[in-house]
Amino acid sequence: MKRILKYLKPYLGKLVLAAVMISLSTFCDLMLPTLMSDILNNGIKNKDFAFIALCCAKMLAVAAVSLGGIIIGTKLSTNVVAAFCADLRADVFRKVNTLSFEEFGSLGTAALVTRATHDVETVSWIASMLAGTVATIPMLFFGGVVLSMRKDIVLSLILLAFIPIILLAVILIGKKVLPLWDRSDEYIDKQNGIMRERLRGIRVIRAFNSEAHEHERIANATHVMAEDIIKANVTMGIITPVSMLLLNISAVLIVYFGGLRMVSGASSVSAGDVFAIIQYVTMVMNGVIMASFAIVMFPHVQVASKRLGQVFDAEGTGDPTVGRTAVLTGEIAFEDVSFSYGGAEDAVSHISLTIHKGQKISIIGGTGSGKSTLISLLLGFRMPTEGRVLFDGISTQELSKHTLRKAISSVLQGAAIYSGTIGENIRMGKPEATQAEVEEAAQIAQLADFIASCDGGYDYEIKQAGKNLSGGQKQRLSIARAIVKDAPIYVFDDSFSALDFLTEKNLRTALNLKIAGKTQIVVTQRITSAISADCIFVMDKGQLVDAGTHDKLLARCKIYQEIFASQTGGGSK
């Protein structure tokens, strides 16, 4: 919780001013029953219209000050809450971008979305409470009690007798709603996860006629979440009717005993005093109700704060500039590298290979053979469980992430396309690239004709995730982004799969001319993409089974022969 409160520090001045203005409004509200009591005791009783008019004018003035105070205080409080949420969300976003793949997978995308939205919104109640409730509750409670006691101590004690009952009810309710909020937040995560799966896999769901099953999954998660939220809110809602019941009972008792004391002459209490005490009882009860909701809401805020703490407490990948810096040339080596995702078996096991500077190599194998895991290790996204990955003889664990990212230009399996223009998407590879460099990269990626047909050319607006592009256009745009970056190492992870054979041939011919002398690593399932490589590494079930040129592998490697035969329909070279 302390970590969350530090986000209010820059807005402490506004927060204090908001609290002062809301306190001023509350103070004015406390003055009104006394003025009304004076009207009854002195104005109406003595039939003094001038006195009544004067008191009414005073009440209007006090009400105006109260209104001004609450408007200014609420506006300041709202601004603080909005700024607090913005700062907290920005830090959550920054932290998420530093999470390792293991941490990201452990928390889950759906849970991270919930933490950045729902949980931040929940903890924002702290800022709102500090601006208004913290100042209002004690003023309403103590101010109401003191002012009512000034009128009549005995009648005021009737009010105080009911407060312990309310507090006991609040404590019991708070203990009951805490697990409900905790479980409802978990199911919000699950609901977000199922919805993301459904939206991303809508075509597959329809193709396999699994809509009923998916509806059942989302319905179950929604029902559990909704039931817990409803139970929590209904349980919290008990506070208001219980408080109002006790308020009305106390008001009736005050009127009854006040009347007895007036008739018996045991006290100098008047009708106006009884009226004022009832008004103060109402204010005190409002303060108690506000305090009750604050007590009940606090467990929910604790749950949200704990969930945000899970994000902030993650170690992450650290500062990208920390570690050794070097100008890498493209020499790569895997020394007995193994990696496990946490299961019983290694995803890749005891991989040893060497890639020389300027060499063009291919990694080929079936689905699940460990190709993409090998690339994740190469890019430093994951660290080996055993062994070392070396660049120019330096381990990735020693190199700074900045050095590693600067040395590698990559296109991964999922083409990452962003909203913006075509030119902006290409320049992500090299922000300072000239228009000529952008056009050259597009030409090599076989995008020039497509761009020429677009309205605005390189200023053509792409929708989020490239929704107005085909699969092949997305891949070629990603390749153009990689080409525009000048790096000693280029990695293409199954990034030609959506291209037809003629487009791929033309692209690779132009690409080989552009990056000649640079280390080039192509991960593929296509024989045609691997056939011209200086060395082909064959992967199977997480193992490196063979390495060599196309002709040598075709002569001796059974797995390579099977891949070749399945894609060409025969065994000829």
N, C-alpha and C positions, 0 to 999 in steps of 0.2 A: 504493500500500500504506500509506503514511503516513496518508492520509485515513481509511482503515479503522481503523488502530490508535488514532486519537484517540477512537473510541467506547469504548475500554477505560479511558480516563482516569478516569471517575467510579467505576470499580470496582477501581481500582488496589490499595486496601487489602485487599479480599477476595481479589484475585488473588495478592498477596504472601503472605497468610495461607494460602491454598490451596497455594501452592508450598512454604511452610515445612512444612506438615503432610505433604504428599506426600514431601518430602525426609526428614522424620523417619521416615516409614514405610520409605523406601529405606535409610536408615542402619541401621535395625533389621534389615532383611533382610541387610545386609552383615555384621552381627554373628553371625548364626546359624551360618554355616559354621565360624567360629572356635570357637564353643561346642561344635559337633559334633566338631570336631577334638580339643578337650580331652577329650571323652568317650572318643574312641577311644584317644588317646595316654596319658591318665592314669587314666581310669575303668576301661575294659574291660581295658586292658593290666595294670593293677595289681589288677583284680577288686575295686575300691573302689565298692561299691554306693551308699554315702552320697554320694560325689563325683558319681556318675552322676545320682542323684536331685536333687542341688543344681543341677547343670548343666541338667537337664530343667526344673526350676522356673524357672531363669533364662531358658531358651528360651521357655517358656510366657509369661513376663512380657514378654519382648521381642516375641514374636509378637502379644500382646494390644495392646501399644503401637503396633505396626505396623498392626494391624487398625484401631484407633481413628484413627490418623493418616490412613489411606487413606480411611476412611469420611467423616471430616470434610472432608478435602481434596477428595474427589470431589463431595461435596454442595456445597461452596462453588464449586468449578469449574463444576458444572452450573448453579448459580444465575447465575454470571457469564455463561456462554455464553447462557443463555436471555434475560437482560437485554440483552446485547450484540446478539443477533438482533432483539429487539423494538425497540430504539432504531434500529438500522440500517434495518429494514423501515419504521419510521415515517417516517424521513427520506427513504427512497426513495419512499414514498407521497406525502409532501408535495411532493417535487421533481416527481414525475410530474404532480401537479395544477397545476404552474406551466408545464409544457411548452407550447410553441406548437403549433398544428396541424401545421406542417411538421415539427417535431421529433418529435412523436408519431407521425406517419405514417412518418418515416424509421426510427425504432426499431421500431415495430409493437407492437400490443397483446400478441401472443404472447410477444415477446422481453421486454417489460416484466414480464409475469407470471413468466417464468422468472427474471429478475433479482431480483424481490422474494421468490422462494421458493428455488429451487435454488441460485442464486449466493450468496445470503445464508447459506444453510445450509453451503455449501462454505467460505466465508471464516470462518465461526464456528470452524473448526478452529484458527485462529490463537489464539483465546482459550483453547481447550482445551489447545493445545500449551504456551502460556506458563504455564498453571497447573500442568501436570504434567510434560510431556515435557522442557521446557527444564531443569528442576531435576533430573529423574530421570536423563537420559542421561549428563551428566558425572559424577554421583555413582556410577552403576553402572560406568561405564567406568574412570574414574581410581581410584575406591575399590576396585574389583575388582582392577585391575592392581597397585596399591600393596600391598594386603593379600596378594595371591598372591606378590608379590616378597618380602614379609617371611618367607614360608614357604620359598621357594626361587627364586632369580633365574633359574637356567638353565631350569627347567620353565616359568616364567612367560613366557620369551622365545618359547617355542613358540606361545603364544597370539598374541603381537604379530606373529608372522610371517604370520598369516592375515588380519589386519585390512586391509592394503592391497589384497588380492584382493577382499574384500567391497566396499570403497569404490569400486574400479574398476568392478565390476559395477553398483553403484548409479548411478554417473555415466552409464554407457552406457544403463541402463534409463530414467533420468530424461529423457535426450535423446529417447528413442524414444516415451515416453508423452505428452509435451507436445503434439505435433500431434494425437494421438488425443483428448485431453481437449478441445482447442480445437474440433475438428470435431464431437464428440459434443454439445457445448453448442449449437452452431449448429443441429444437427438436432433437439435438444429444442425449440428455438424453432419450427422448422418443424412439428414434430409438434403442438405446442400450437396453432399457427395453423390447421392442417388440421382438428384436432378442434373448434375454435371454429366454423370454417366449416360443418362437418358438423352440429353441434348447432343452429346458427342456421338452417341451410337444409335441415333434414331433410325437410320437406314437399316442397320443390322437388326434392330428390334422388329421393325416392320417386315423385313425379309424372312425372319424366322417366326413371325406371328407370335411374338412374346410380349405383346402389349399388356395382356391381362396380368401376366406375372409381374411386369414392371409397375403396373398400377397398384398391385397388391403390396409390393415393396414400399413404394412411396406412401401408400395409405397407412401402412403399419407404423412407419417412422413418424408420419404426421399426427396420427392418432395419439401415440404415446406422448409426443411433444405437446400437443394441444391439451391433452388431459392434465398433464403436469402443470402447464401454465394456468389452465382454468382453475385447477385445485388451489394453486398458490394464490391466485388473485381472489378467489372466493374466500379462502381462509383469511387473507389480508383484509378483505372487505367486511369481515365480521367486526373489525375494530370500530368502524363508523357507526353501525346501528347500536352496538353496545355502549359506545360513548354517548350517543344521542339519547339513549334510554336513560342512562345515568344523569345526563344533563337535565332532562325533563323532570326526572324524579327529584333532583336537587332543587330545581326551580320551583316545583310544587311545594316542597318542604320549606324553602325560603319564604315563599308567599304565605304559607300557613303559619309558620312560627313567627314571621315578621308581623303578621296580623295580630297574633296573640300578644306579642310584646308591645305593639302599639296600643292595644285595648287595655292591657294590664298596667301600662305605664311603667313597665320594668326598664324601659330603655327610651332614649330620646329619638329612636329611629322613626323616620317618616315614610310616607308612601313613595316619595322621590328617591329616598335612600334604598328602599326595597327594589325599586325599578333599576337603579344603578347597579346594585349588587347582582341582580339577575343578568344584566348586561356584562358585568365583569365575569360572572360564572361562565357565560357563553364564550368570552374571549379566552379564559383559562382553559376551558375544554377544547377550544380550537388549537391552543398551544399544545395541549396534551395529545390531541389527535395527530398534529404535525410531528410531534416527537415520536409518537407510536409508529407512524409510517416510516420515519427515519430509522428507527430501530429495526423494523421489519425489512426495510430495503437494504440495510447494511450487509446482511449475509449474501444477498444477490450481488452486491458490489464486490464483496470479498471473493466470490466465485469468479467473477469476470476479471478481477485484478490478478487472481492466481493463474488464470488461463493466459492472460497477457504476459505474466511473468515467465511462463514456459517458453514463450518466444524470445524474450529478452535474455533469459538464462542460457539459451543455446550457445554453444561455443562458436559456431559458424566457421567460416574459412579463414577468418582473421583479416588483418590489413594486407591488401594485395601488394603493397610495396615492401613488406617485411621479408627478408631473405636475401640470398645472393643475387646480384645483378650481373649479367654477362651479355655479350653480343653473340647469340647462338648462330651456328653455321648450317645446321641441318643434320648433324650426326646423331643417330638415335640408337639406343641399345636397351633391350629387356634382359635382365639377368635373373633367371629362375623366378619369374613373377607368378604369383598365385593371388587370386582374389575371390572372396566369398561375400555374398549379400546377406550373410547371417544364417543361411541354411546349412544342412548337413554336408552338402557337396560344394566344391569350388566352382564358380562360374568359369574361371580360366585356371589352369593348373600347370605350374612349372614351365612357363613360356620363356624361352631364351632365343633371341633373334637380334640381328644387327642390320640397321639401315644406314647406308653410307650417304654422305653429302651428295646431293644432286641426283640420287638414284630414284627411279620411278618403280614403285612396288605396288602390288595388289594383295589384298587379303580376301580370300574367297572361302565360302563354306555355306552350309545350309542354315535354315532358321534355328536359332538357339545354339549355334556352335561357339559363341563367345566373341564374335567379331566386334560388336558395338561395345562390349565390356572392355575389350582391348583398347579401343579408341578413347573411352572414358578415362582409362588409366594413362594413356598417352597425353591427353589434354589436361591432366591434373584434376579432373572433376572428382576422381576417387583416388585414394592412395592404396597401394598394394598391401594385401594381408601379409605376404611374404615376398622377398626379393626387392629389386630396385628397377626403376625406369630412369635411364640416363640420357641427358642431352649434352653432347660434347663432353662426356665424362662426368657431368654434374647431376646428382640425383634430383628428382622433382621435389623431394621433401626439403631440399636445401634451397632451391631456386625460389625467387619471389614469384607470386602469381602474375604480377605485371610483366615480368621478363618472359614468362612462358606464353602468356596471351599475345604479347607483341611479336613473338617468333612464329606463331602458328596462325594461318588463315584457314578456317574450316567451314564446311557445309555439312550439317548433320542430317540425320534421317528425316526429321520433321522440318519442312521448310518454314522458317520463321519469317512471316511477312507482317508488317506493321501498317497502321493507318497513316496516310501521308502520300506524297507523290512518289512516282517511280524513281526520280532522281534522288530524293531523300532516302529511300530504301537502299539504293546502291551506295550512297555516301556513308551509310552506317559503317561500312568496312574501312573507310578512310574519310573522316569528316572534312579534311582540307583538300580533297580531290578536286581537280579542275574539271570543267565541263568536258574537255577533250578526253580526260582519263575516264570519266563516267561513260562517255559514248564508246570509247574503245572497249571497255569491259562489257558493255551491252552488246557490241558487235561480236565479240568473241563468244559470249553466252547465247548467241543466235536470237537475241531479243530485238534487234534493230528494226526488223520488218513489223513486228507487233507494236513497238513503240510508235513507229511512223503512222500506224493506223489508228492510234488513240487520239482523242481530242486533247490537245495541249501537249502531246508528245511526252517529254520527260516531266512535265507538270501535271500529268494525268493523275487524278486522285484515286488511291487504292483504299478500299474499305478495310475495316478491321479484320485481321487474320487473312487478308487477301480474298475476301468472299466474291469479288468480281473478277478473279483470275482462275484459270484452269490449273490442274495439278502440274502440268508441264511448265506453264508460265511461272508458277511459284518457284519451281526448282531452278529454272534458268535465271530468275531474278536473284535467288540466293547465291547462285554460282557467280553472277556478275558482281555481287557484293564482295565475295571472297577474292575475285580476280583483281578488283581495284585496290586491294590492300597489298602492299609490297612486303612479303615475308619470306624467310628462307625455307619454310615448311608449309605445304598445302595438304589438307586432309579433306577427302570427299567420301563421306560415309553413306553409301547407297543413294547417292544424290543424282543418279542418271536414270533411275527406275521408271520415271513417268515420261521419259523421252522416247520417241520412236528411233529406230536404228539409224536412219539417215541423219536426223538432227544430232544424235549423239556422236556420230562419226565426224560430222562437220565441227561440232563444238570441241571435241577432244583434239582434233587436228590443230585448230586455232589455239586451243589452250596449251598444247605441248610446245608450240612455237613461243607463246608468251612467257611461260614459266620454265623454259629450258634452263638447265643448270641448277634448278631448285629441287629440293626433296619433295616428292609427290607420293602421297599414300591414298590409294583408292580401295575402299571397302565395297564389295559388290557380291551379288549372287549370279551375275551375268558373265559367262565365259568371254563374250565379245569385249567387255570392259576390262578384262584382266589379261587378255591374250598377248598384248604388246608390252607388258611390264618387263622390266629388267629382272625382277624376281617376284614370284608368286608364292605367298604363304597360304597353305591349306589348313583350315581349322575344322575340327570335328569334336563335338562334345567337350568343348573347353580345352582341347589339346591342340598343339601345333603338330600335325601329323607329317608334314613334308614341306619342303621349300625348294624352289628352282624355277627355271624357265618353263614356258608352256610345253615345248617339245620334250624336255626331260620328265616333267610331271606326267605327261600323257603316256610316256613309255613305262613309268614305274609306279605311279600313285593310283591305287584302285579308286579312292574316293574322288579324285580329280577326274579319272576316266568316267566314273558314273555321272558326275555333273556335266561333263562334256557331252556324253552320249544322250543324256536326258534333254539337253538344250539344242543339240544339232541333229538328233535322230540317227546318229551313226558314230562310228569310231574313226573316221578319216580326219586328217588334220586340216 
